[in-house]
Amino acid sequence: MIDRRRQLRNRHALVGGVRRMDRSGPEQKRLSPARQEWDVGRVWEHRRVEPRHRRQLHGRHVEQVLYLDRKIFAHDLLQAVARVNRTCGRKKCGYVVDYVGVARHLKQALKDYDGEDVAGALIDIGVELPKLIDRRKRAVAVFTDRGITDLQGQVDMCVQLLENLTIRADFINKLRMFYETLNIVEHRPEVPGDVFRDAKLLGFINKVAANLYRDPALNLLGVAEKVKALINAHVSARGVDPKIPPTKITDAEFEKVLQAQTSSRARAAQMQHAARYHIIGFSSQNPAYARKMSEKLEEILQRFKDDWDALERELRQFIDDLKQGDRNEFPDLDSNVQVPFVRLVLEECSKGREMTDTERRAAISATLEMVDRIRQEVRKVGFWKNQAMRDLLTRTLVRDLDNANICRPGGERDLAQRLVALAKENHENLKRL
């Protein structure tokens, strides 16, 4: 037994036809930098195969590649493949290099299991290739079926089509399915070159639309990294940095973005969607003001929808108002702490009726007192984790609203709960002295 172990230790262990080298010797210098990141697995006994390459993720080694240079069958084969195929962090799958041809035994080994358990375990490349071509055609047809004949030269028209939410959703779904199949077969030589051309072009259209419409669904989260890298390289080559988010209206570069547009219509579209994105950004902290500005934006778009020069002029004024924030109507109040609560109370109390100046002043005064009370409570340690403390604050606000007599009858509790929810969204502002 000792002699046998000595023989195993002294001989070179071949896994997948690759000679295992001593990491401490001079041969280490001949390894490439990428290869030096891997550790080497071993063949311990006749029936056990360990993955050869391990990658360190989250502080522990994860098997990445398995080389097979001898025949294994049944559950031994499944166990070996399953071990390298465990996911971890950025690792979505493992890789098996089959030198012997044991892959043909996988189907026989899977017969020992129920059909539902192994459904989709093996993929036929002969089926995936036609599926890839079909899904590519479906994604391109989103534009060609609507009169666009040259995607390369009509990118702007493609992006304009995606302004329609129904068309945009259809495009996103079909593009994701196309990229999903491309990820499976992109390494195969049978894949036509025009498939990669269209994948890059559709990815560029998607990125331009994402920068314009600020729609998170256009970010293609979940697309395989190698497909995403292919798209990002093409997008960068065309002068768009895929890592830079869309320019906000408060950024100093926003005016340069507008000047880069070639027409009033393009500038108006850029301002329209940038303004919507900005309003969404503060809709949780100041919902009443966000609703007011959204309604004003829609009114401008409807009034000047056929006059692009006038629309551009009005949108510039609208964006200037947005940049100033919610300060003009209540100049004596803190726009980040007090104004969101005042607007919410006034909006609720004025539903179905017109408030007099006296009622309006009384509502503002009562709201400021409630804001002071809220600030005292939310500064307590663990307030948002303590249900009893939150319920007590809600009951106190109900009492304050009832005493002030500013709400419609029966609406005090609903408004008090909304004030507490608004306080949670503005917690950091409320804590400031």
Secondary structure, DSSP 8 states (H G I E B T S, - for coil): -HHHHHHHHHS--EETTEE---TTSGGGGGS-TTGGG-EE----BTTB---SEEEEETTEEEEEEEEE-S---HHHHHHHHHHHT--BTTB---EEEESS-GGGGHHHHHTTS-HHHHTTSS--HHHHHHHHHHHHHHHHHHHHTTT---TTT-HHHHHHHTTSHHHHHHHHHHHHHHHHHHHHHTT-TTS-HHHHHHHHHHHHHHHHHHHHH--GGGG-TT--HHHHHHHHHHHHHTT--TTS----TTSTTHHHHHHTSSSHHHHHHHHHHHHHHHHHHHTTTSHHHHHHHHHHHHHHHHHTTT-HHHHHHHHHHHHHHHHH-TTSS-TTS-TTTTHHHHHHHHHHHTTTS---HHHHHHHHHHHHHHHHHHHHHHTSTTGGG-HHHHHHHHHHHHHHHHHHT-S-TT-HHHHHHHHHHHHHHTHHHHH--
